[in-house]
């Protein structure tokens, strides 16, 4: 099953997306990647072909990421969920299955709360927006206040494979998943001079003095569609306890916890991740 690269213009922004399917569907599964140096193929490239044997998969590079344009825009959760709605209008889909990882999970959650009639099933993968606590609060705030040091650390990390592998171990725990090809993909993503703009802009909008701006915990009971919650038991960025709490608050939810798995679930434990999606979508 091939992965096809396509492009579309949304609100004047050129968007690259990747599509895989054995048969087209009126309700495709939209996969949203995370923040940082992520992109559609970085998070989902290793599983899209397999998923495409059963489901119609569409994975966009969100604005500011991957091969899509990187305009000077707000890059807030609200901006992204409105962008997503406009993307679906351009693509011609009135109802979808929606999945999002980390930042993409926060966007998917925001979209589903604001447009519940357009989401048939929702998959939240270690999603942003389940707590107002700032991960690694002191160092995160300090680095955002010192952008030149932030950039220097990023550039040093991305230019040295050993340092990059050490950094990736914060989000991956399966050594077999951290292939040389993946490390090189991440290094290539970081070679784009604008690769960190969207993530930094998002962080500046979110990280306040004592807490994160966006937290959906009090709105979770408003989700009306079936929801799959996926978490890695060794996730240090979105701890499994936060996802477990969300499960108790979402009316029609299913919780799947992957053992020996970190934050980057589609990469860290690809077979188990695919199985969980298949069990929920079929």
C-alpha positions as CSV (number, residue, x, y, z in Angstrom):
1,X,0.0,0.0,0.0
2,X,1.6,3.3,-1.1
3,X,1.5,6.6,0.7
4,X,0.6,9.4,-1.6
5,X,1.8,12.9,-1.1
6,X,-0.7,15.6,-2.0
7,X,-1.1,19.3,-1.5
8,X,-4.0,21.8,-1.0
9,X,-4.3,25.5,-0.3
10,X,-6.2,26.4,2.9
11,X,-6.6,30.1,3.8
12,X,-3.7,30.9,1.5
13,X,-1.5,28.4,3.2
14,X,0.0,25.6,1.1
15,X,-0.6,22.3,3.0
16,X,1.1,19.0,2.3
17,X,-0.7,15.9,3.4
18,X,-0.2,12.2,3.0
19,X,-2.9,9.7,2.1
20,X,-3.2,6.0,2.2
21,X,-6.2,3.8,1.5
22,X,-7.4,0.6,-0.1
23,X,-10.8,2.2,-0.7
24,X,-11.8,5.8,-0.3
25,X,-14.3,6.7,2.5
26,X,-16.7,9.5,3.2
27,X,-15.4,9.4,6.8
28,X,-11.6,9.1,6.6
29,X,-9.3,8.9,9.6
30,X,-7.4,12.2,10.0
31,X,-4.1,11.8,11.9
32,X,-2.7,14.9,13.6
33,X,1.0,14.9,14.6
34,X,2.6,16.5,17.7
35,X,4.6,19.6,18.3
36,X,8.4,20.2,18.5
37,X,10.0,18.9,15.3
38,X,7.2,16.6,14.4
39,X,5.4,16.1,11.1
40,X,2.9,13.6,9.6
41,X,5.6,11.2,8.3
42,X,7.7,11.5,11.4
43,X,4.9,10.3,13.7
44,X,2.9,8.2,11.3
45,X,5.0,7.3,8.3
46,X,5.9,3.8,9.6
47,X,2.2,2.8,10.2
48,X,0.2,4.6,7.5
49,X,0.6,1.9,4.8
50,X,-0.6,-0.8,7.2
51,X,-3.5,1.3,8.4
52,X,-4.3,2.1,4.8
53,X,-5.0,-1.5,4.0
54,X,-8.2,-1.2,6.1
55,X,-8.9,2.5,6.5
56,X,-8.8,5.7,4.5
57,X,-5.9,7.6,6.2
58,X,-5.1,11.3,5.8
59,X,-2.2,12.8,7.7
60,X,-1.4,16.5,7.1
61,X,1.7,18.4,7.9
62,X,0.1,21.1,10.1
63,X,1.0,24.8,9.3
64,X,4.5,25.5,10.7
65,X,5.5,21.8,10.3
66,X,7.0,19.4,7.8
67,X,6.6,20.4,4.2
68,X,3.7,22.7,4.7
69,X,4.0,26.5,4.7
70,X,5.3,28.2,7.9
71,X,3.5,31.5,8.0
72,X,3.6,34.1,10.7
73,X,0.3,33.2,12.5
74,X,-0.8,32.8,16.1
75,X,-0.3,28.9,16.3
76,X,-2.7,28.6,19.3
77,X,-5.0,25.6,19.9
78,X,-7.9,27.8,18.8
79,X,-6.2,28.8,15.6
80,X,-5.3,25.2,14.7
81,X,-8.8,23.9,15.3
82,X,-10.3,26.5,13.1
83,X,-7.7,25.7,10.5
84,X,-8.6,22.1,10.7
85,X,-12.2,22.9,10.1
86,X,-11.3,24.9,7.0
87,X,-9.0,22.1,5.8
88,X,-11.9,19.6,6.0
89,X,-14.2,22.0,4.1
90,X,-11.6,22.3,1.3
91,X,-11.1,18.5,1.2
92,X,-14.9,18.1,1.1
93,X,-15.5,16.0,4.3
94,X,-18.5,16.6,6.5
95,X,-17.7,13.9,9.1
96,X,-14.5,12.2,10.0
97,X,-12.7,10.0,12.5
98,X,-10.1,12.1,14.2
99,X,-6.9,11.1,16.0
100,X,-4.2,13.4,17.5
101,X,-0.9,12.9,19.2
102,X,0.3,15.3,21.9
103,X,-0.3,18.8,20.5
104,X,-2.3,17.1,17.8
105,X,-4.4,15.5,20.5
106,X,-5.1,18.9,22.0
107,X,-6.2,20.2,18.6
108,X,-8.4,17.1,18.1
109,X,-9.9,17.6,21.5
110,X,-10.6,21.2,20.9
111,X,-12.1,20.5,17.5
112,X,-14.3,17.7,18.8
113,X,-15.7,19.9,21.7
114,X,-16.5,22.7,19.2
115,X,-17.7,20.6,16.3
116,X,-19.0,17.4,17.8
117,X,-21.4,16.8,14.9
118,X,-18.4,16.4,12.5
119,X,-16.4,13.8,14.5
120,X,-17.7,10.2,14.4
121,X,-14.9,8.7,16.6
122,X,-12.1,10.4,18.4
123,X,-8.6,9.0,19.3
124,X,-6.6,10.9,21.8
125,X,-2.9,9.8,21.9
126,X,-1.1,11.2,25.0
127,X,-3.0,14.4,24.3
128,X,-2.2,18.0,25.3
129,X,-4.8,19.7,27.3
130,X,-5.5,17.3,30.2
131,X,-3.7,19.4,32.9
132,X,-2.7,23.0,33.5
133,X,0.7,21.9,35.0
134,X,3.8,22.9,33.0
135,X,6.1,20.0,32.2
136,X,9.6,20.6,33.5
137,X,8.3,24.0,34.5
138,X,11.4,25.9,35.7
139,X,13.6,24.9,32.7
140,X,10.8,25.4,30.2
141,X,10.1,28.9,31.3
142,X,13.8,29.8,31.6
143,X,14.5,28.6,28.0
144,X,11.5,30.5,26.6
145,X,12.9,33.6,28.3
146,X,16.3,33.0,26.7
147,X,15.7,32.2,23.1
148,X,19.3,32.4,22.0
149,X,20.3,29.7,24.5
150,X,17.2,27.7,23.5
151,X,18.3,27.8,19.8
152,X,21.9,27.0,20.7
153,X,20.9,23.8,22.6
154,X,18.5,22.7,19.8
155,X,21.2,23.3,17.1
156,X,23.8,21.4,19.1
157,X,21.4,18.5,19.8
158,X,20.4,18.2,16.1
159,X,23.9,18.3,14.9
160,X,25.1,15.4,17.0
161,X,23.5,11.9,16.7
162,X,24.5,10.8,20.2
163,X,23.0,13.9,21.8
164,X,19.9,13.6,19.6
165,X,19.4,9.9,20.6
166,X,19.7,10.9,24.3
167,X,17.0,13.6,23.7
168,X,14.7,11.1,21.9
169,X,15.0,8.8,24.9
170,X,12.7,11.3,26.7
171,X,9.9,10.3,24.4
172,X,10.8,6.8,23.4
173,X,11.8,3.8,25.6
174,X,11.9,1.0,23.0
175,X,15.5,0.8,21.7
176,X,14.5,-1.2,18.6
177,X,12.2,1.7,17.5
178,X,15.0,4.2,17.6
179,X,16.5,3.4,14.2
180,X,19.2,5.2,12.4
181,X,16.7,6.1,9.7
182,X,14.4,7.8,12.3
183,X,17.3,9.7,13.9
184,X,18.3,11.0,10.4
185,X,14.7,12.0,9.7
186,X,14.6,14.1,12.9
187,X,17.9,15.7,12.1
188,X,16.7,16.6,8.6
189,X,13.5,18.1,10.0
190,X,15.6,20.3,12.3
191,X,17.7,21.5,9.4
192,X,14.9,23.8,8.3
193,X,15.6,27.2,9.8
194,X,11.9,27.8,10.4
195,X,11.3,24.4,12.0
196,X,11.0,25.6,15.6
197,X,9.0,28.8,14.9
198,X,5.5,27.3,15.3
199,X,6.4,25.3,18.4
200,X,8.0,28.2,20.2
201,X,5.0,30.5,19.3
202,X,2.7,27.9,20.7
203,X,4.7,27.5,23.9
204,X,4.8,31.3,24.4
205,X,1.0,31.4,24.1
206,X,0.5,28.6,26.5
207,X,3.2,28.9,29.3
208,X,2.0,31.4,31.8
209,X,3.5,32.3,35.2
210,X,2.3,29.3,37.1
211,X,0.2,27.1,34.7
212,X,-0.7,26.3,31.1
213,X,-3.3,28.4,29.4
214,X,-5.2,25.5,27.9
215,X,-6.8,22.8,30.0
216,X,-10.0,20.9,28.9
217,X,-10.4,18.8,32.0
218,X,-13.7,20.5,33.0
219,X,-15.1,20.0,29.5
220,X,-14.4,16.4,28.9
221,X,-17.9,15.3,30.0
222,X,-19.2,17.2,27.0
223,X,-17.7,14.8,24.5
224,X,-20.5,12.9,22.9
225,X,-18.7,10.6,20.5
226,X,-16.8,7.3,21.3
227,X,-13.3,8.2,22.5
228,X,-10.2,6.0,22.6
229,X,-7.5,7.2,25.0
230,X,-4.0,5.9,24.4
231,X,-1.1,6.3,26.8
232,X,2.4,5.0,27.3
233,X,3.0,3.8,30.8
234,X,6.4,5.4,30.8
235,X,5.3,8.7,29.3
236,X,7.1,11.6,31.1
237,X,5.5,14.4,29.2
238,X,1.8,13.4,29.4
239,X,1.8,11.0,32.4
240,X,-0.6,8.0,32.2
241,X,-2.3,9.2,35.4
242,X,-3.6,12.3,33.5
243,X,-5.0,10.1,30.7
244,X,-6.5,7.7,33.3
245,X,-8.2,10.6,35.0
246,X,-9.6,11.8,31.6
247,X,-11.0,8.3,31.0
248,X,-13.1,8.6,34.2
249,X,-14.5,11.9,33.0
250,X,-15.4,11.1,29.3
251,X,-18.8,9.4,29.0
252,X,-18.0,7.0,26.2
253,X,-14.3,6.3,26.5
254,X,-12.0,3.3,26.2
255,X,-8.5,3.4,27.8
256,X,-5.5,1.5,26.3
257,X,-2.2,1.7,28.2
258,X,0.9,0.4,26.4
259,X,3.6,-1.1,28.6
260,X,7.2,-0.1,28.1
261,X,6.1,2.8,26.0
262,X,6.9,6.5,26.2
263,X,5.3,9.6,24.7
264,X,5.8,8.9,21.0
265,X,3.4,5.9,20.9
266,X,3.0,5.4,17.1
267,X,6.8,5.1,16.8
268,X,7.7,3.5,20.2
269,X,5.2,0.6,19.9
270,X,3.9,0.6,16.4
271,X,2.3,-2.9,16.3
272,X,0.4,-2.4,19.6
273,X,-0.6,1.1,18.5
274,X,-2.0,-0.2,15.2
275,X,-3.9,-3.0,17.0
276,X,-5.5,-0.6,19.5
277,X,-6.7,1.7,16.6
278,X,-8.0,-1.3,14.7
279,X,-9.9,-2.6,17.7
280,X,-11.6,0.8,18.2
281,X,-12.3,1.7,14.6
282,X,-13.6,-1.6,13.1
